Amino acid sequence: MKEVVVNDLTNEQWLEIQEVQKHKCYYCGNRCKGHLTQDHIIPLVRGGGHTLHNVIAACKACNSKKQRNHAPIPVQPLLLTLAPAKKQKD
């Protein structure tokens, strides 16, 4: 039986991710306002979800490189940044 992918990332959350990252690519740090892609930390084909805690903003070039290399990335700093930002909005 095929697993169902969790798909609950809202547009508001995607905008928040970009804002927290200052509209910069997570990997190379280039500013790409309006041209960032949604990169899945754990790829969808490997069981990752399309969720707030599994998506980061990346430029197309870096996202493509990651797809080829499947290199793990340190996401804990980003998650720790998102949690306080969410609490401040509430």
C-alpha positions in Angstrom: 0.0 0.0 0.0 1.4 3.4 -1.0 1.9 6.0 1.8 0.0 9.2 1.6 2.3 12.3 1.6 1.3 14.9 4.2 0.6 18.1 2.2 -0.3 20.9 4.7 2.1 23.7 3.9 0.1 26.9 3.6 1.0 29.9 1.4 1.3 31.9 4.6 3.9 29.4 6.0 5.8 29.4 2.7 6.0 33.2 2.9 7.1 33.0 6.6 9.9 30.6 5.6 11.2 33.0 3.0 11.0 35.9 5.4 12.9 34.0 8.1 15.6 33.2 5.6 15.6 36.9 4.5 14.6 35.8 1.0 18.0 34.1 0.6 18.8 30.6 -0.6 19.4 28.4 2.4 22.4 26.8 0.7 24.4 29.5 -1.1 23.0 32.6 0.7 22.1 34.5 -2.5 19.2 36.8 -2.3 16.5 35.5 -4.6 13.3 37.4 -3.6 10.4 36.0 -5.7 12.6 33.3 -7.3 13.0 30.8 -4.5 11.9 27.2 -4.8 10.4 24.9 -2.1 13.1 22.4 -1.3 12.1 19.3 0.7 14.6 18.4 3.4 13.5 14.8 3.2 12.5 14.3 -0.4 8.8 13.4 -1.0 9.9 10.2 -2.7 11.7 9.2 0.5 8.7 9.8 2.7 9.1 13.4 3.5 6.0 15.6 3.7 5.1 19.0 2.1 5.1 20.6 5.5 6.4 23.6 7.4 9.1 21.5 9.1 10.3 19.8 5.8 10.5 22.7 3.4 13.2 25.3 3.1 13.7 28.1 0.5 16.4 27.4 -2.1 17.4 28.9 -5.5 16.8 26.7 -8.5 20.5 26.0 -9.0 21.1 24.7 -5.4 17.8 22.8 -5.3 18.9 21.0 -8.5 22.3 20.2 -7.1 20.8 18.8 -3.9 18.5 16.6 -6.0 21.5 15.0 -7.6 23.6 14.7 -4.4 20.9 14.1 -1.7 23.2 15.7 0.9 21.8 16.0 4.4 21.6 19.6 5.7 21.6 21.1 9.1 18.0 22.3 9.5 17.9 22.6 13.3 19.0 26.3 13.3 16.2 27.1 10.9 13.6 25.2 12.9 14.7 26.9 16.1 14.3 30.3 14.3 10.8 29.4 13.0 9.4 28.3 16.3 10.0 31.7 18.2 8.8 33.6 15.1 5.5 31.7 15.1 5.0 32.3 18.9 5.5 36.1 18.4 2.8 36.2 15.7 0.2 34.4 17.9 
